[in-house]
Amino acid sequence: MSVPAAFVGEDTPHVLGLRVADVPLEVVTNEIAVQSALADYYAPWTAPVASPAARVRLIQGRFEARGPFTDLVRGDGKRVKEAVQDVAGGRLILKRATGVVMGLWPGHAFAVGDLRGNLNQAINLVNACYAKSVLGRGHVLLHAAGVSREGRAVVLAGQPGAGKSSAALHLVDAGFRFLSNDRVLARTVGGRVEVLGYPKQPRVNPGTLLGHPRLSALLAPAERAELEAMDAAARWDLERKRDVDLDAIYGAGTVALEAEMRALVLLRWRRDGVGLRVDRLAPEAALARLEIYRKDLGAFDLDRTAGAPVTDFELDGYRALVGAVPVLEVSGRVDFRALVGAVAALLAG
């Protein structure tokens, strides 16, 4: 199954070329507003592309996909976000909340729906194609944020709600460069670990913005007053995400997607913890905590079924990673200022 050519717009389809960490991508859309918004979003990575690793068609319109879709039930018990249908050579993905339909085949993908109103889903599809190309080079995917200084990176992992995004933004406030918000691609080569970030702006909640002097300016006065009046625990748990353009706030070059990984930090602290403790884990102990930092592309990876366990190849990649860099476990009470000092010390050598 493929999208009829008429959906793309036979007159003058709008084309955007991207080169992200040496991965060439081509985005074609029938909607100038979508192309313009993506050109702004991906501004640091726009470039002419001759032979893309993947072509992504983004169609503002409607497409009625036939056949049964199977809901993907999330392990955290939250609502179903998407359903899938495997088709000849590829896969269809239906986003339940928005009705956007996506299709994936090796080397190309499409999304059809209200993409003007759901631009983030178009971005996620483009980024999934980028990540799939990088995974084909032998990288593994980490559920983590990351920052760097002079090309040396620290990657921050933790269970949802651990404060990865907030920690990364505190580090950016302290002068670090931003590698990635929630996904990091890593590959061990010759005893070194090279890491790549996602070309995605951090999506953060209002409580995170309130805790950063420069980012708090993004809050309207009424919203700031609402947040300041809230209980600290309720403010931490509040879900109202928005994108933050770090290059616009901190200056061009704040986002740097390529670095050498020098440490993996597992955030296992708690808001009600006591003190702050940093322990170095032996490689096997770090591997035993794999569920904290391992991630896969889920339905967006045609080479695996949804919910499939880690493969031997992936496990070898994670084992090589934790054997090549220190893995530190942070426990005790959430303390972003202390974490900034610890990360600075890690990258000082």
C-alpha positions in Angstrom: 0.0 0.0 0.0 1.2 3.5 -0.8 -0.1 7.1 -0.8 -1.8 8.1 -4.1 0.4 10.6 -6.0 -2.5 13.1 -6.0 -2.1 13.5 -2.2 1.4 14.8 -2.6 0.4 17.6 -4.9 1.3 17.3 -8.5 1.8 21.0 -9.1 4.9 22.0 -7.2 5.5 19.8 -4.1 7.5 21.7 -1.5 10.9 20.1 -0.8 13.1 20.4 2.2 16.6 18.9 2.3 18.2 18.0 5.7 21.6 16.7 6.7 21.6 15.6 10.3 24.9 14.1 11.6 25.8 13.2 8.1 22.4 11.5 7.4 20.8 13.1 4.3 17.0 13.2 4.4 14.5 14.6 2.0 11.0 15.9 3.1 8.3 16.5 0.5 5.0 18.1 1.4 1.9 19.5 -0.4 1.5 22.2 2.2 3.7 25.3 2.2 2.9 26.0 5.9 4.3 22.6 6.9 7.4 23.1 4.8 8.0 26.6 6.3 7.5 25.4 9.9 9.9 22.5 9.4 12.5 24.7 7.7 12.4 26.9 10.8 12.5 24.0 13.2 15.4 22.2 11.4 17.2 25.5 10.4 20.7 24.3 11.6 20.4 21.2 9.4 18.8 22.4 6.2 21.0 21.6 3.2 20.7 20.4 -0.4 20.4 16.6 -0.7 21.2 14.6 -3.7 20.8 11.0 -2.5 18.8 10.9 0.7 18.9 7.9 3.1 15.2 8.3 3.4 12.4 10.3 1.7 9.5 11.5 3.9 6.2 12.6 2.4 4.0 14.8 4.6 0.5 15.3 3.3 -2.0 17.8 4.6 -5.2 15.9 3.8 -7.1 12.8 4.6 -6.4 9.1 4.0 -8.7 6.3 5.0 -6.5 3.3 5.8 -8.4 0.0 5.4 -8.0 -3.2 7.4 -7.6 -3.9 11.1 -5.2 -1.9 13.3 -3.8 -3.4 16.5 -3.5 -1.1 19.5 -0.1 -0.8 21.1 -0.6 -1.0 24.8 2.0 0.9 26.8 3.7 -0.8 29.7 3.2 2.3 31.9 -0.6 1.8 31.9 -1.2 5.2 30.1 -3.7 5.6 27.3 -3.1 3.9 23.9 -1.4 6.4 21.6 -1.1 4.4 18.4 -2.2 1.3 16.5 -0.3 -0.6 13.8 -1.1 -2.7 10.7 1.7 -4.6 8.9 1.3 -4.4 5.1 3.4 -5.8 2.2 6.9 -4.7 2.9 6.0 -2.0 5.4 3.8 -0.8 8.3 1.0 1.6 8.8 0.7 3.5 12.1 -2.5 5.2 13.2 -2.2 7.9 15.8 -5.3 7.5 17.9 -5.6 11.0 19.3 -5.1 12.9 16.0 -6.1 10.5 13.3 -2.8 11.0 11.5 -1.8 7.9 9.5 1.8 7.1 8.9 3.4 4.6 6.6 6.9 3.1 6.8 8.9 1.2 4.1 12.7 0.8 3.9 14.0 4.2 2.7 10.8 6.1 2.6 7.8 7.0 4.8 4.7 9.2 4.7 2.2 10.9 7.1 -1.3 12.0 6.2 -3.6 14.1 8.3 -3.8 17.5 9.9 -0.1 18.1 10.0 -0.4 21.9 10.3 -2.1 21.3 13.7 0.1 18.3 14.7 3.5 19.3 13.4 5.2 17.4 16.2 4.0 14.1 14.7 5.7 15.0 11.4 8.9 15.9 13.3 8.8 12.6 15.1 8.4 10.7 11.8 11.4 12.5 10.2 13.5 11.9 13.3 12.5 8.2 13.4 13.8 7.9 9.8 17.1 9.6 10.9 17.4 7.3 13.9 16.8 4.2 11.9 19.5 5.2 9.4 22.0 5.7 12.3 21.0 2.4 14.0 21.9 0.7 10.7 25.5 1.9 11.4 25.7 -0.1 14.6 24.5 2.4 17.1 22.2 1.6 20.0 19.5 3.9 21.3 19.4 5.3 24.8 16.4 6.8 26.6 18.4 9.7 27.9 19.3 13.4 27.7 22.8 14.6 27.0 25.1 17.7 27.2 28.6 18.3 26.1 31.6 20.6 26.6 34.4 20.8 24.1 33.2 17.7 22.4 33.0 15.6 25.5 29.5 14.4 26.5 27.7 13.2 29.6 24.5 11.3 29.0 21.7 11.4 31.7 19.3 8.6 32.0 16.4 7.9 34.4 12.9 6.6 34.7 10.1 8.9 33.5 9.9 11.8 35.9 13.5 11.6 37.1 14.3 15.1 35.8 16.4 14.3 32.7 15.2 17.3 30.8 15.4 19.7 33.8 19.0 18.5 34.5 20.0 19.0 30.9 18.6 22.5 30.9 20.3 23.4 34.2 23.6 22.3 32.6 22.9 24.5 29.5 22.3 27.4 31.9 25.8 26.6 33.3 27.4 26.9 29.8 27.2 23.3 28.5 26.0 22.6 25.0 22.8 20.6 24.4 23.2 17.2 22.8 19.7 15.7 23.1 16.6 15.8 25.3 15.2 12.3 25.4 17.0 10.1 22.9 20.8 9.5 22.4 22.4 7.2 19.8 25.7 5.6 20.8 28.3 3.4 19.2 31.5 2.1 20.7 34.5 2.2 18.3 38.0 1.4 19.4 37.3 1.9 23.1 35.6 5.3 22.5 31.9 5.9 22.5 30.6 8.3 19.9 27.1 9.8 20.6 24.6 11.5 18.4 21.6 13.5 19.6 18.2 13.9 18.0 17.4 17.1 16.1 14.5 17.8 18.4 13.9 20.8 20.6 13.3 19.8 24.2 9.6 19.6 25.1 9.3 20.6 28.8 6.6 21.2 31.3 5.9 24.6 32.9 7.6 23.6 36.2 10.8 23.1 34.4 10.6 26.5 32.8 9.9 28.1 36.2 13.1 26.7 37.6 15.4 28.4 35.0 15.8 32.2 35.1 16.2 32.6 31.4 13.5 30.0 30.4 11.0 31.4 32.9 10.6 34.4 30.5 8.6 32.1 28.3 5.8 31.9 30.8 3.0 34.4 30.7 2.5 36.4 34.0 -0.7 34.6 34.8 0.8 31.2 34.2 3.8 32.1 36.4 1.5 33.2 39.2 -0.5 29.9 38.9 2.7 27.8 39.1 4.2 29.7 42.0 0.9 29.2 43.9 1.0 25.4 43.3 2.3 22.8 45.7 5.8 21.8 44.6 4.9 18.1 44.0 1.9 19.1 41.9 4.0 21.5 39.9 6.6 18.7 39.3 3.9 16.3 38.0 2.1 18.9 35.8 2.0 17.9 32.1 1.7 20.8 29.7 4.6 20.4 27.4 6.0 23.0 24.9 9.0 23.2 22.7 12.0 25.3 23.7 14.3 26.7 21.0 17.6 26.7 22.8 19.6 28.3 20.0 17.2 31.2 20.0 17.5 31.7 23.8 21.1 30.9 24.5 22.7 31.7 21.1 23.4 29.8 17.8 25.5 26.7 18.4 24.0 25.9 21.8 22.7 22.6 20.2 25.5 20.3 19.1 24.4 16.8 18.1 27.8 15.1 17.9 30.3 14.3 20.8 32.4 11.7 22.5 30.6 10.2 25.5 32.7 10.3 28.7 30.1 9.1 31.2 26.6 7.7 31.6 24.8 9.0 34.7 21.7 7.2 36.0 19.4 9.5 37.9 17.8 7.4 40.7 17.4 10.3 43.1 14.0 11.2 44.7 12.3 14.4 45.6 12.0 13.1 49.2 15.5 11.6 49.3 18.2 12.6 51.7 21.6 14.0 50.7 23.2 13.2 47.4 25.3 10.2 46.7 27.2 9.3 43.5 28.4 5.7 43.1 30.3 4.2 40.2 28.9 0.9 39.0 30.8 -2.0 37.7 29.9 -2.9 34.1 27.8 -5.9 35.0 25.9 -3.9 37.6 25.3 -1.2 35.0 24.1 -3.7 32.5 21.7 -5.1 35.1 20.0 -1.6 35.1 19.5 -1.7 31.3 15.8 -1.0 31.6 16.6 2.5 32.8 18.5 3.6 29.7 17.6 1.2 26.9 15.2 2.4 24.2 14.0 1.2 20.8 12.0 2.8 18.0 9.0 0.7 18.7 6.5 0.6 15.9 8.8 2.9 13.8 11.4 0.1 13.4 10.4 -2.3 10.6 13.0 -4.8 11.6 11.3 -5.7 14.9 7.8 -6.3 16.2 6.4 -4.0 18.8 7.4 -5.0 22.3 10.1 -7.4 21.1 12.8 -8.0 23.7 16.4 -6.7 23.3 18.3 -8.5 20.6 21.7 -10.1 21.2 23.2 -7.5 18.8 21.7 -4.7 20.9 22.8 -6.3 24.1 26.4 -6.5 22.8 26.2 -2.8 22.0 25.1 -1.8 25.4 27.6 -4.1 27.0 30.4 -2.5 25.0 29.2 1.0 26.0 29.1 0.4 29.8 32.5 -1.3 29.5 34.0 1.8 27.7 32.7 4.7 29.9 32.1 5.2 33.6 28.5 4.6 34.7 27.5 6.6 37.7 24.4 6.2 39.8 23.0 9.3 41.5 20.8 8.6 44.6 19.5 10.6 47.4 17.6 13.9 47.0 17.0 15.8 43.7 19.7 18.5 43.6 20.3 20.0 40.2 23.0 22.4 41.4 25.1 19.6 42.9 24.6 17.6 39.7 25.9 20.5 37.6 29.1 20.4 39.7 29.4 16.7 39.4 29.1 16.7 35.6 31.5 19.6 35.3 34.0 17.5 37.3 33.5 14.5 35.0 34.3 16.5 31.9 37.2 18.4 33.4 39.7 15.6 32.8 
